[in-house]
Amino acid sequence: MSSVFAAPQAATATHGVGVGGLAQVTFALLVVLGAVFMLAWLLRRLRVGGNRLGTALDVVAHVPLGQKERAVLLKVGGTQILLGVAPGRVNALYVLPEPLELAQRAAPSASGDSPSFRALLLRSLGK
């Protein structure tokens, strides 16, 4: 008497994962990891999320001075303080007697008020 529930012909037909399947999975993983790292880099570059550090403290402007040094203009309440920031060190450089009003930079338009790429390249090459 044969078993009604056993299906030996179905159990022997297994499909093994080949090199092509492994390559597809590896490629998909690399694409996803690359997208995550690019998004993190882009968010860090653009400083998405604003520069608000709370309700009383605000970063007004920052300027890189070297590879690891920068100057930061902080607004603390109604006072603005210029800080020098270096690895492991922060120095108060100047307390402004009156707050600076900084104008927002407008994005250059394509109407011709900004120089073309060719003009910028020639200028940087000294021609």
Buried (B, 14 or more C-beta within 10 A) or exposed (E): EEEEEEEEEEEEEEEEEEEEEEEEEEEEEEEEEEEEEEEEEEEEEEEEEEEEEEEEEBBBBBEEEEEEEBBBBBBEEEEBBBBBBEEEEEEEEEEEEEEEEEEEEEEEEEEEEEEEEEEEEEEEEEE
